Every structure is written in C-alpha cells, then in structure tokens.
Amino acid sequence: MALQEVTLQQLQPGDFVVRVSQQTGDVLIKEAGLVRSQKTIELLRKKGVLRVWIDPDLAARKPPVEHDAAGSVDSPATVVAESEVIRVDFSAELPKAEKTWQQLKHKQSRLFDSCRRQQAIDLELVQEVSCGLADSVSRNQDVLLCLSRIAQSSDDLLQHAINCAVYMAAFGQQLQLAKGLVQDLIMAALLHDMGKVTLGEATSDVDAIPASLKLLAPMSRLPAEVSLWVAQHCAHLDGSGSPKGLKNHQISQGARMLAIVNQYDNLSHPMRKKPLNPQLASKKLLEKTPGQLDSELTQRFIRCIGIYPPGSVVKLHSGKLALVLENNPKKPTQPKVKVFYHSQHQHHLPAKVLDLAKHQEEFIDYCVDLEQYGLEASNYL
C-alpha cells in the first residue's frame, strides 16, 4: 500500500510515521517508527506539526499499550526532535562527507544497474541516499559541494545524478524547507534521468521523461510529488517547454528547482564537453530567466552555491592559486580558500587555509582551469 498523508487529528497510536509533511515549526523525524501513545501525538502537535506521512503496511495491528508514569516511559523524543542547525567545521565534516560521497556513488550505481537489468528500483536504497545526503548538507553544505565539483567519473550520467542531488540538498536548505521535503527533492534529483539509463545518455532530457516515469510507476510508495517533479522538470515558465503549454503557476516549485539544478550541472559539467567556469555557468543560467527558469529561485540557487563555488580554483591577486572551500554568505567575494600553488613562479606552496574576509591583502582575480597547469584539484583538498 502506498504512503498516506494524514493530519494530526487523524494520526493514531500504532501508526508508523515516516516523516513530517506540513508544520509551523522546525521538526524532523529522527527515525521512522511507530507512534506508541497519544502523548507522542500531543508532543507533535505542540511542536507545530500539522500533517505527516504514514506507512499503513507497517502499522501495528493492535495499538501499542500506553504505560503510565509508574511503568516504562514512552519517550516521544525518540520519534521527533527539533532540528538544530549547527554548522560543523569543514575539516571535521570532510571525512564524514567523503564517506557519504562514496556511499552515494555506490548506491546510485546499484540503482542504475537495476534499471539496466530491468529490475525494480529499490525505494529504500533511494531513501537511504537522500537521508544521508540531507544530513551531511545540514552540517556543512560546502563540503559536499566541494567534493561534487572536483569529482572525476568515467560515468557522466552517474556523476550528473549525484551532482544534481548535492545541489538540490543545498538548495533545499538555502530555502529552509522541511527536511522531509528536502529528502523528497533529493530523490527526484537522483531519479530524474533514469530513462537515459535504458535509452542511452545521448537521449534528450525531454525524450527521456516518459521512460523515467515508466520506471518510477511501479514504486507504489514513492511520494507522488517526486514523479510530478520529474514529469515537469523540462517545463518552461513561458509554456514553450515540455509538457507544452504548461507554464507559470502550473509548474510546481519542486519541478522549478529540479530544472535549475539540472540545467546548472549541464552547463558546469557538460557530458563530453569542456565545462564552463562558474561565473559563466551562472551567467548562462540567469539568461534563461524569466522565460524558462524562475528568476527568484535561480537567484537564490546562485547565492546558495556562491560566486566562487566550493571546489572551484581561483587565482588570487598575488598570483597564488587556491581551492575554494567555503562560501561567505555575508561577503560572497571573500570565501575561505586553501592556497597551494604559485601561478607565476610555477611551484607548489605549503598548503594554507585563508579566510579572505580576514585577509584584506589577498583577493580573488578570477577562476582558473587547473588543467592548464597540469594539476588536479582533488590532490589539494
């Protein structure tokens, strides 16, 4: 049976809650599980939860016994917790993000293999990937953005799906969307090009959509919004996209977001073509507004990834080359960077992290392509 969305008034002890779908506060499900008592429901209500998704197949046949204070304590805190956005230092998050990245690559590859063998897509695998990605980005989005930009892969389609998922995770956080919604958006990014796995990566985005939706159709527990976003991600605000005539408010926000991350990655990591530098990719993306892409969302996305996105390499005015590590939302032209090479003297420098907001003597001239120096950014992270 498919997942069902219910109000707090409809939620009953014994229901298996998967995630929050509507709320006035900022609550996340620590782990999916049974609602063990009415006290849990009351706690959800007090924290501003309005609606949740439940899995009827996993509901208890009999409502769990509710113990009083003298018995074993039903602890709602194991079901829900207020999300606290505490930014983790880049170096502390890096090992965790690298592990998440490797798991993401491995699991997405398994999903692609299932499609090639005409096997059912494992929804639990997709959910695992989206949860891990959302968690890492919530701690420090710049680490995965950095890993995504410097990654090298022989499978362009696989890399594109992963990049879009990372961008979507960061984008959702930038918009301060509920964690459950961000996870659904990540799933859409991971699955939006599944049709190309069976038809070939040279297939156009529009032509691949029917095949992608056919692969998603048997996934009865996949949130309906995910398929909707995949179906609409080639729609244009002026109605010229696909489905033809679909325009403006008829296009869901999730589809608008997916269109932005998809087109940005197509510009910055084109298949079998030389990528555009970050500034030019952002400029080209903005040129697609307002006819194709949502202007406000596109601007928010560019602010999210930064003028000098993490993982890009910049030339400082002193001639030194540096890898961008973290954005500075308040001073976007002054990110945190790691200096590693001198472009004029052509020799390596002792690696040093600089916060350009605190070192006014150094500033960025422009982004550079490390290939012209015979170097790879991944060696300097």
Wavefront OBJ file of the C-alpha trace (Angstrom):
o trace
v 0.000 0.000 0.000
v 1.230 3.499 -0.811
v 2.231 6.007 1.850
v -0.661 8.078 3.173
v -0.652 11.680 4.308
v -2.780 12.295 7.431
v -3.495 15.207 9.727
v -2.528 15.140 13.398
v -6.244 14.694 14.180
v -6.266 11.520 12.060
v -2.994 10.133 13.463
v -3.499 7.206 15.853
v -1.320 5.206 18.241
v 0.010 2.272 16.249
v 0.538 4.281 13.033
v 4.011 4.090 11.515
v 5.236 7.645 10.861
v 7.742 8.134 8.038
v 8.179 11.904 8.006
v 6.578 15.297 8.641
v 4.879 16.840 5.603
v 3.482 20.106 6.999
v 4.370 22.086 10.093
v 4.606 25.562 11.563
v 7.792 24.773 13.491
v 11.054 23.049 12.582
v 10.721 19.381 13.484
v 12.349 16.348 11.926
v 11.835 12.632 12.335
v 14.958 11.158 13.902
v 13.977 7.724 12.670
v 10.786 6.326 11.193
v 8.783 4.372 13.754
v 5.532 3.532 15.484
v 3.529 6.141 17.332
v 3.441 4.432 20.710
v 0.931 6.613 22.533
v -1.313 9.636 22.468
v 1.450 11.534 24.282
v 3.616 11.321 21.170
v 0.824 12.821 19.085
v 0.352 15.618 21.610
v 4.071 16.385 21.524
v 3.967 16.603 17.740
v 1.004 18.963 17.958
v 2.754 21.205 20.488
v 5.816 21.426 18.238
v 3.686 22.682 15.342
v 3.317 19.525 13.261
v 0.146 19.629 11.145
v 0.413 16.642 8.797
v 2.615 13.542 8.498
v 3.210 10.684 6.079
v 2.464 7.203 7.449
v 3.104 3.716 6.074
v -0.086 1.628 6.511
v 1.800 -1.589 5.741
v 3.981 -1.127 8.829
v 1.237 -0.070 11.255
v 0.780 -2.144 14.393
v -2.207 -4.498 14.185
v -3.075 -3.505 17.745
v -2.302 -0.077 19.193
v 0.745 -0.210 21.469
v -0.040 -0.264 25.173
v 0.346 3.168 26.741
v 2.093 2.968 30.108
v 1.589 5.429 32.910
v 4.345 7.225 34.753
v 4.899 4.221 37.008
v 5.519 1.913 34.060
v 8.025 2.043 31.250
v 8.177 5.552 29.854
v 7.035 6.247 26.320
v 9.664 8.691 25.073
v 8.418 10.874 22.208
v 11.942 12.258 21.887
v 12.920 9.021 20.137
v 10.380 9.819 17.434
v 10.842 13.545 16.930
v 13.453 16.131 17.682
v 13.762 19.811 16.952
v 16.355 20.373 14.288
v 19.255 22.489 15.384
v 21.360 23.943 12.606
v 24.881 23.818 14.000
v 27.493 24.340 11.307
v 30.319 21.829 11.545
v 33.856 22.910 10.646
v 34.929 21.954 7.105
v 37.828 19.765 8.230
v 35.642 17.976 10.790
v 32.885 17.252 8.267
v 35.219 16.236 5.429
v 35.785 12.581 6.491
v 32.032 12.084 7.016
v 31.201 13.779 3.718
v 33.755 11.662 1.842
v 32.139 8.537 3.279
v 28.692 9.843 2.312
v 30.013 10.614 -1.167
v 31.377 7.096 -1.664
v 28.147 5.541 -0.396
v 26.157 7.838 -2.670
v 28.222 6.837 -5.683
v 27.988 3.119 -4.851
v 24.243 3.117 -4.185
v 23.385 5.255 -7.205
v 25.432 2.866 -9.340
v 23.358 -0.011 -7.953
v 20.170 1.825 -8.899
v 21.446 2.303 -12.438
v 22.400 -1.369 -12.661
v 18.878 -2.350 -11.595
v 17.440 -0.254 -14.422
v 19.806 -1.761 -16.980
v 18.731 -5.241 -15.886
v 15.076 -4.198 -15.983
v 14.734 -4.847 -12.256
v 12.580 -2.867 -9.831
v 14.137 0.265 -8.339
v 14.830 -0.175 -4.630
v 12.988 2.706 -2.937
v 14.657 2.034 0.408
v 18.041 2.466 -1.257
v 16.942 5.822 -2.704
v 15.659 6.913 0.709
v 18.930 5.904 2.391
v 20.885 8.016 -0.087
v 18.610 11.048 0.296
v 18.693 10.884 4.111
v 22.496 10.615 4.275
v 22.930 13.444 1.810
v 20.479 15.723 3.625
v 22.213 15.051 6.941
v 25.678 15.918 5.616
v 24.487 19.097 3.925
v 22.676 20.179 7.093
v 26.013 20.066 8.948
v 28.061 21.884 6.288
v 26.790 22.089 2.722
v 30.061 23.404 1.308
v 31.934 20.137 1.902
v 29.743 18.048 -0.411
v 29.510 20.914 -2.911
v 33.317 20.903 -2.969
v 33.561 17.125 -3.392
v 30.962 17.223 -6.159
v 32.825 19.852 -8.177
v 36.248 18.210 -8.010
v 34.996 14.638 -8.509
v 36.024 12.741 -11.622
v 33.990 9.885 -13.044
v 34.001 7.750 -16.172
v 30.187 7.583 -15.968
v 28.848 11.013 -16.911
v 25.214 10.089 -16.271
v 26.023 8.794 -12.805
v 28.016 11.924 -11.993
v 25.185 14.140 -13.243
v 22.629 12.442 -10.980
v 24.903 12.780 -7.956
v 25.744 16.423 -8.699
v 22.070 17.314 -9.081
v 21.279 15.583 -5.793
v 24.003 17.511 -3.964
v 22.885 20.814 -5.488
v 19.277 20.032 -4.574
v 20.184 19.227 -0.977
v 21.994 22.552 -0.613
v 19.226 24.410 -2.466
v 16.537 22.989 -0.192
v 18.495 24.033 2.864
v 19.003 27.522 1.400
v 15.218 27.841 1.095
v 14.804 26.494 4.658
v 12.470 23.740 3.529
v 11.368 20.977 5.906
v 13.824 18.100 5.990
v 11.269 15.584 4.715
v 10.584 17.780 1.688
v 14.318 18.194 1.040
v 14.738 14.423 1.075
v 11.926 14.057 -1.483
v 13.561 16.691 -3.690
v 16.871 14.816 -3.460
v 15.088 11.637 -4.556
v 13.698 13.481 -7.576
v 17.202 14.678 -8.473
v 18.583 11.139 -8.193
v 15.787 9.644 -10.310
v 15.052 12.357 -12.891
v 17.248 10.878 -15.632
v 16.606 7.166 -15.054
v 15.131 6.899 -18.549
v 18.538 7.711 -20.020
v 19.964 4.633 -18.297
v 17.864 2.422 -20.553
v 17.679 4.675 -23.640
v 21.263 5.961 -23.625
v 22.813 9.096 -22.162
v 22.645 10.873 -25.534
v 18.836 10.897 -25.222
v 17.448 14.403 -24.698
v 16.010 15.323 -21.319
v 12.523 15.678 -22.807
v 12.612 12.338 -24.626
v 13.856 10.543 -21.507
v 10.997 11.688 -19.264
v 8.395 9.067 -20.369
v 10.939 6.276 -19.844
v 11.861 7.695 -16.416
v 8.212 7.846 -15.358
v 7.656 4.291 -16.570
v 10.484 3.123 -14.320
v 9.070 5.064 -11.356
v 5.467 3.900 -11.831
v 5.866 0.507 -10.054
v 7.243 2.276 -6.951
v 3.879 2.491 -5.185
v 5.349 4.001 -2.028
v 7.253 6.740 -3.856
v 5.722 10.130 -2.936
v 3.572 11.281 -5.859
v 5.302 14.667 -5.844
v 8.587 13.052 -6.907
v 7.072 11.726 -10.133
v 5.350 15.068 -10.698
v 8.633 16.982 -10.393
v 10.355 14.582 -12.790
v 7.466 14.927 -15.262
v 7.582 18.737 -15.154
v 11.312 19.492 -14.909
v 11.567 20.356 -18.624
v 8.597 22.737 -18.495
v 9.300 26.440 -19.188
v 7.579 29.315 -17.432
v 6.550 30.768 -20.798
v 4.896 27.494 -21.841
v 7.435 26.611 -24.521
v 8.884 23.587 -22.739
v 7.558 20.097 -22.099
v 4.742 19.380 -21.410
v 3.976 22.071 -23.991
v 1.640 24.762 -22.701
v 2.356 24.084 -19.036
v 3.504 27.430 -17.620
v 3.850 29.829 -14.700
v 1.954 28.753 -11.568
v 1.002 25.439 -13.208
v 4.595 24.277 -12.749
v 5.260 23.021 -9.221
v 8.061 24.582 -7.172
v 9.874 21.242 -6.928
v 9.949 20.970 -10.713
v 11.243 24.554 -10.985
v 14.043 23.706 -8.549
v 14.883 20.490 -10.399
v 15.013 22.401 -13.693
v 17.528 24.846 -12.199
v 19.915 22.269 -10.732
v 19.650 20.121 -13.864
v 20.453 22.971 -16.217
v 23.229 24.319 -13.996
v 25.004 20.972 -13.939
v 24.535 20.615 -17.696
v 26.378 23.934 -18.025
v 29.111 23.391 -15.439
v 29.653 19.641 -16.094
v 28.527 19.039 -19.698
v 28.869 15.484 -20.950
v 31.987 15.049 -23.106
v 32.449 18.816 -23.421
v 34.677 21.354 -21.727
v 32.891 22.753 -18.676
v 32.138 26.433 -18.306
v 33.792 28.315 -15.478
v 31.432 29.007 -12.535
v 30.843 32.671 -13.388
v 29.909 31.910 -16.986
v 27.706 28.967 -15.961
v 25.795 31.210 -13.541
v 25.516 33.924 -16.202
v 24.112 31.448 -18.738
v 21.670 30.170 -16.129
v 20.403 33.688 -15.405
v 19.939 34.262 -19.143
v 17.322 31.510 -19.080
v 15.135 33.618 -16.775
v 12.321 34.518 -16.774
v 11.313 32.682 -19.965
v 12.469 29.219 -18.940
v 13.517 29.356 -15.304
v 12.059 31.013 -12.225
v 14.004 34.250 -11.658
v 13.772 34.381 -7.874
v 14.607 30.708 -7.380
v 17.522 30.946 -9.810
v 18.982 33.883 -7.911
v 18.546 32.010 -4.620
v 20.312 28.988 -6.102
v 23.272 31.061 -7.284
v 23.555 32.616 -3.828
v 23.450 29.092 -2.422
v 26.388 27.740 -4.470
v 28.275 31.029 -4.350
v 30.011 33.347 -6.779
v 33.079 31.167 -6.333
v 31.545 27.735 -5.603
v 33.326 25.348 -3.234
v 35.663 23.138 -5.251
v 36.454 25.824 -7.816
v 40.037 27.066 -8.171
v 40.774 30.782 -8.118
v 43.776 32.972 -8.844
v 44.498 35.480 -6.107
v 45.865 38.910 -6.966
v 49.229 37.836 -5.551
v 49.469 35.140 -8.232
v 48.742 32.294 -5.841
v 46.220 29.615 -6.771
v 43.720 28.494 -4.163
v 40.950 25.935 -3.828
v 37.676 27.454 -2.606
v 36.494 25.602 0.494
v 33.586 27.539 1.958
v 31.269 30.343 0.936
v 30.874 33.542 2.912
v 27.145 34.419 2.684
v 27.712 37.930 4.059
v 30.765 38.638 1.885
v 30.361 36.364 -1.178
v 33.548 37.609 -2.879
v 35.610 36.648 0.175
v 35.273 32.880 0.686
v 37.530 30.625 2.719
v 40.240 29.122 0.466
v 43.256 26.835 0.599
v 46.382 28.237 -1.087
v 48.591 25.558 -2.707
v 50.444 26.851 -5.817
v 52.018 29.990 -7.294
v 50.947 30.549 -10.891
v 53.809 32.912 -11.804
v 56.673 31.070 -10.118
v 55.107 27.712 -11.059
v 55.831 25.859 -7.863
v 53.830 24.412 -5.005
v 53.374 26.335 -1.789
v 52.856 24.998 1.726
v 49.113 24.395 1.976
v 47.456 27.155 3.972
v 43.799 27.916 4.641
v 42.911 31.603 4.348
v 39.678 33.311 5.276
v 39.735 36.113 2.702
v 37.323 38.142 4.827
v 40.099 38.361 7.430
v 42.993 38.828 4.991
v 42.253 42.016 3.109
v 45.675 41.947 1.404
v 44.524 38.938 -0.661
v 41.586 38.992 -3.047
v 40.340 36.937 -5.987
v 41.050 37.955 -9.571
v 39.157 35.145 -11.348
v 38.514 31.401 -11.577
v 41.097 29.260 -13.362
v 41.167 25.887 -15.091
v 43.812 23.776 -13.371
v 44.331 21.679 -16.499
v 46.470 24.467 -17.960
v 48.893 23.845 -15.079
v 48.710 20.070 -15.360
v 47.232 19.859 -11.861
v 44.118 18.235 -10.358
v 42.055 19.953 -7.675
v 41.341 16.678 -5.887
v 45.012 16.500 -4.862
v 44.717 19.648 -2.759
v 41.621 19.082 -0.687
l 1 2 3 4 5 6 7 8 9 10 11 12 13 14 15 16 17 18 19 20 21 22 23 24 25 26 27 28 29 30 31 32 33 34 35 36 37 38 39 40 41 42 43 44 45 46 47 48 49 50 51 52 53 54 55 56 57 58 59 60 61 62 63 64 65 66 67 68 69 70 71 72 73 74 75 76 77 78 79 80 81 82 83 84 85 86 87 88 89 90 91 92 93 94 95 96 97 98 99 100 101 102 103 104 105 106 107 108 109 110 111 112 113 114 115 116 117 118 119 120 121 122 123 124 125 126 127 128 129 130 131 132 133 134 135 136 137 138 139 140 141 142 143 144 145 146 147 148 149 150 151 152 153 154 155 156 157 158 159 160 161 162 163 164 165 166 167 168 169 170 171 172 173 174 175 176 177 178 179 180 181 182 183 184 185 186 187 188 189 190 191 192 193 194 195 196 197 198 199 200 201 202 203 204 205 206 207 208 209 210 211 212 213 214 215 216 217 218 219 220 221 222 223 224 225 226 227 228 229 230 231 232 233 234 235 236 237 238 239 240 241 242 243 244 245 246 247 248 249 250 251 252 253 254 255 256 257 258 259 260 261 262 263 264 265 266 267 268 269 270 271 272 273 274 275 276 277 278 279 280 281 282 283 284 285 286 287 288 289 290 291 292 293 294 295 296 297 298 299 300 301 302 303 304 305 306 307 308 309 310 311 312 313 314 315 316 317 318 319 320 321 322 323 324 325 326 327 328 329 330 331 332 333 334 335 336 337 338 339 340 341 342 343 344 345 346 347 348 349 350 351 352 353 354 355 356 357 358 359 360 361 362 363 364 365 366 367 368 369 370 371 372 373 374 375 376 377 378 379 380 381
